[in-house]
Amino acid sequence: MPRRPLVVLGFLGHQLDADIGPTRWSRWRPTVSLCQHEDLLVDRLELLVDLPRQQQQLATVQRDISAVSPETRIEVHQVGFRDPWDFGEVYARLYELARGIAFDTDGSDYLVHMTTGTHVAQICLFLLTETRHLPARLIQTSPPPRGEQLGTFAIIDLDLARYDQIASRFEVEHRDGVSLLKSGIETRDETFNRQIELIEKVAWLSREPILLMGPTGAGKSLLASRIFELRQKRHQLTGSFVEVNCATLRGDTAMSTLFGHRAGAFTGAAADRKGLLQTAHGGVLFLDEIGELGLDEQAMLLRALEEKR
């Protein structure tokens, strides 16, 4: 099978790639050394550069890469930041850059160079790679031991399923979560087991409200509390588990219980009171028999959930 073209994306380092003097070949420069490895043939280098500040530095690096790896084509992208330590600005700029690159994942392999750039830029590149906005693996280059010049590199695949030891730990965590939802009771009902596994996956991956359906006595309250315990165990929650039977809420009491009230809002409201939505903030609010709630209260509750306020 023919070798697929290799494309590397990374920053031109302000510090590590900065030497442009005659002694530069005696110093390790990560962007240049990236193209010197015989077992890593870079066909195209997508270089993120702060122009015009790095104009002279860029010219030197381009010339040196042409000398050590004439087959490497360099594409320059201007990515200057007003504040290179502002996470929002850096992420937004790199996100737009990623959207503008025509990735050919069927015909080429992609690497993101993590050694250069500020720590903020490196974090943003990691996040964009993890979310597949940059459909690539990571490459980390390291300075050479004393007496050598080339340095080393390591390629990191963020598809953790490729790492048997990590994948086995995830499988154990998944089984523990399923066991917690089933209260430790092993069952042979395949339909039930599949349903619990799906609930475990949704509880782990989603932050959206969960609707549990079933007849009275089916165990919805117990399952809701188990979902809370699972999320709490995985450090996804900071608040409490709050449960209310909506069939007991009527009129002003329903509004007050759910959303709170100010003193004097209605007869008997002697003091300010927090609603259950605020009490459960950061945790789980389980609304049992939600279909028994009045239509006005359901509409307000739906709006609060949609707007998250």
C-alpha positions in Angstrom: 0.0 0.0 0.0 1.5 3.4 -0.9 2.3 5.8 1.8 -0.4 8.5 2.4 0.8 12.1 2.4 1.5 13.5 5.9 0.3 16.9 6.8 1.4 18.6 10.1 -0.2 21.7 11.6 1.5 23.8 14.2 2.7 27.1 15.4 6.0 28.7 14.6 7.4 29.1 18.1 8.2 32.6 19.3 10.9 31.3 21.6 11.9 27.7 20.6 12.1 28.5 16.8 13.4 32.0 17.3 17.2 31.6 16.6 18.0 33.0 13.1 21.7 33.5 13.6 24.6 31.5 12.3 24.6 29.3 15.4 21.0 28.2 14.9 22.0 24.7 13.6 23.6 23.9 16.9 20.3 24.6 18.7 17.2 22.5 18.8 14.3 24.1 16.9 11.2 22.0 17.1 9.6 23.1 13.8 12.8 22.5 11.8 13.6 19.3 13.6 10.1 18.0 12.8 11.2 17.9 9.2 14.6 16.3 9.8 13.4 12.8 11.0 14.0 10.1 8.4 11.1 8.1 9.8 8.7 11.1 9.7 8.4 12.5 6.2 6.3 15.6 6.3 4.7 16.4 2.9 3.0 19.6 3.9 3.4 21.8 6.9 0.5 24.1 7.8 2.4 26.7 9.7 0.6 29.2 12.0 2.5 32.4 12.1 2.2 35.8 13.8 2.8 38.2 11.0 4.5 40.6 10.6 6.2 40.0 13.9 7.7 36.7 12.8 8.4 37.6 9.2 12.2 37.4 9.4 12.0 34.3 11.6 9.5 32.7 9.1 11.9 33.3 6.2 14.8 31.6 8.0 12.7 28.6 9.0 11.3 28.2 5.5 14.8 28.3 4.0 16.1 25.8 6.6 13.3 23.4 6.1 13.8 23.6 2.3 17.5 22.6 2.9 16.8 19.6 5.2 13.5 18.5 3.6 13.0 19.9 0.1 9.9 17.7 -0.5 8.0 19.5 2.4 5.6 22.2 1.1 4.9 25.0 3.6 1.5 26.7 3.8 1.5 29.8 6.0 -1.5 31.0 8.0 -1.6 34.4 9.7 -2.9 33.9 13.3 -1.9 36.9 15.3 -3.8 37.4 18.6 -4.5 40.7 20.4 -4.0 38.7 23.6 -2.4 35.2 23.1 -3.4 34.3 26.7 -7.1 35.0 26.2 -8.7 31.5 25.9 -11.8 32.8 24.2 -10.0 34.7 21.5 -7.5 32.0 20.8 -10.0 29.2 20.6 -12.3 31.2 18.4 -9.5 32.1 16.0 -8.2 28.5 15.8 -11.8 27.2 15.4 -12.3 29.4 12.4 -9.0 28.4 11.0 -9.9 24.7 11.3 -13.2 25.3 9.6 -11.4 26.9 6.7 -9.0 24.0 6.0 -10.1 21.5 3.4 -9.1 18.3 5.2 -8.8 15.2 3.0 -9.0 12.5 5.6 -9.4 9.8 3.0 -6.2 10.6 1.2 -3.9 12.2 3.8 -2.8 11.7 7.5 -2.8 14.7 9.8 -0.8 15.6 12.9 -1.1 18.6 15.2 2.2 19.7 16.6 1.8 20.4 20.3 5.3 21.7 21.3 5.1 25.2 20.1 2.7 28.0 20.9 1.5 29.3 24.3 0.0 26.9 26.8 -3.4 28.4 25.9 -2.9 27.7 22.2 -1.8 24.2 23.0 -4.9 23.6 25.1 -7.1 25.0 22.3 -5.4 22.7 19.7 -5.9 19.7 22.0 -9.6 20.5 22.4 -10.1 21.0 18.7 -8.4 17.7 18.0 -10.4 15.9 20.6 -13.6 17.1 19.2 -12.5 16.3 15.6 -12.6 19.8 14.4 -9.0 19.0 13.6 -9.3 15.4 12.3 -5.8 14.5 13.4 -3.5 12.8 15.9 -1.1 14.8 18.1 2.6 14.9 17.8 4.9 16.0 20.6 8.5 16.8 19.9 11.2 16.9 22.6 14.7 18.3 22.8 17.6 16.0 22.2 19.8 14.5 24.9 23.1 16.2 25.4 25.4 15.6 22.5 22.6 15.1 19.9 20.8 17.6 17.7 17.7 16.0 16.3 15.5 15.3 19.3 12.6 12.8 19.6 8.9 12.7 18.8 5.9 10.8 20.0 2.6 10.5 18.2 -0.6 10.4 20.4 -3.9 9.1 19.2 -6.8 10.6 21.1 -9.0 7.6 20.1 -8.6 6.0 23.6 -10.2 2.8 22.3 -6.9 2.1 20.6 -5.2 1.8 24.0 -6.1 -1.6 25.5 -5.3 -0.7 29.1 -7.3 2.5 28.9 -10.2 0.9 27.1 -10.4 -1.9 29.8 -10.6 0.8 32.5 -13.5 2.5 30.7 -15.2 -0.9 30.4 -14.9 -1.5 34.2 -16.3 2.0 34.9 -19.2 1.3 32.5 -20.0 -2.0 34.2 -19.8 -0.4 37.6 -22.3 2.3 36.4 -24.7 -0.3 35.1 -24.5 -2.2 38.3 -25.2 0.9 40.3 -28.3 1.7 38.2 -29.5 -1.9 38.7 -28.8 -1.7 42.5 -26.2 -4.5 42.2 -28.8 -7.0 41.0 -27.8 -9.1 38.0 -30.6 -9.9 35.6 -31.0 -12.0 32.5 -33.7 -9.9 30.9 -31.9 -8.7 27.8 -34.5 -5.9 27.1 -34.1 -4.5 30.6 -30.3 -4.8 30.5 -30.1 -2.9 27.2 -32.4 -0.2 28.6 -30.2 0.2 31.7 -27.0 0.4 29.6 -28.6 3.1 27.4 -29.6 5.1 30.5 -26.0 4.8 31.8 -24.7 6.2 28.5 -27.2 9.0 28.4 -26.6 9.9 32.1 -22.8 10.0 31.4 -22.8 11.9 28.1 -25.8 14.2 28.3 -26.6 17.3 30.4 -30.2 17.5 29.1 -33.3 16.7 31.2 -34.2 13.0 31.3 -37.8 11.8 31.1 -38.5 8.5 32.9 -41.7 6.9 31.9 -43.6 4.0 33.4 -46.6 3.0 35.5 -46.9 3.9 39.2 -44.7 1.6 41.3 -42.3 0.8 38.4 -39.3 2.3 40.3 -38.9 5.6 38.6 -38.0 7.4 41.9 -35.3 4.7 42.7 -33.9 5.0 39.2 -33.7 8.8 39.4 -31.8 8.6 42.7 -29.4 6.0 41.2 -28.8 8.4 38.2 -28.0 11.1 40.7 -25.6 8.8 42.6 -23.9 7.8 39.3 -23.4 11.4 38.2 -22.2 12.4 41.7 -19.7 9.5 41.8 -18.3 10.7 38.5 -18.0 14.3 39.8 -20.6 15.7 37.4 -22.7 17.2 40.1 -22.1 19.6 43.0 -25.7 19.9 44.3 -28.3 17.8 46.0 -31.0 15.4 45.0 -34.4 17.0 45.4 -37.6 15.1 44.8 -41.2 16.4 44.7 -44.5 14.7 43.8 -46.2 17.1 41.4 -49.6 15.6 42.1 -49.4 17.4 45.5 -48.8 20.8 43.9 -51.8 23.1 43.3 -52.4 26.8 42.5 -50.1 29.3 44.1 -48.4 26.5 46.1 -47.2 24.9 42.9 -45.6 28.1 41.6 -44.1 28.9 45.0 -42.7 25.4 45.5 -41.1 25.3 42.1 -39.9 28.8 41.5 -40.0 30.4 45.0 -41.6 33.7 46.0 -41.1 37.0 47.6 -42.6 37.9 51.0 -46.1 39.2 50.5 -46.5 37.7 47.0 -49.8 36.0 48.1 -51.7 35.4 51.3 -49.6 33.4 53.7 -46.2 34.3 52.0 -44.7 35.8 55.1 -41.0 35.5 54.0 -38.8 35.0 50.9 -38.6 31.4 49.9 -36.3 29.6 47.4 -38.0 27.4 44.9 -37.0 23.8 44.3 -35.3 24.7 41.0 -32.9 26.9 42.8 -32.5 24.5 45.7 -31.5 21.7 43.3 -29.1 23.9 41.3 -26.0 21.9 40.5 -27.8 18.7 41.4 -30.9 16.8 40.3 -34.5 17.8 40.6 -36.8 14.8 40.2 -40.3 15.8 39.3 -42.4 12.8 40.0 -45.8 12.5 38.3 -45.0 15.6 36.3 -48.1 15.0 34.1 -50.3 15.9 37.1 -48.8 19.4 37.2 -51.1 22.2 36.0 -50.7 23.4 32.4 -49.6 26.9 33.4 -46.9 25.4 35.7 -45.8 23.0 33.0 -45.4 25.9 30.5 -43.3 27.9 33.0 -41.2 24.9 33.9 -40.6 24.1 30.2 -39.5 27.6 29.6 -37.2 27.6 32.7 -35.6 24.3 31.4 -35.1 25.6 27.9 -33.7 29.0 28.9 -31.8 27.5 31.9 -32.8 30.3 34.2 
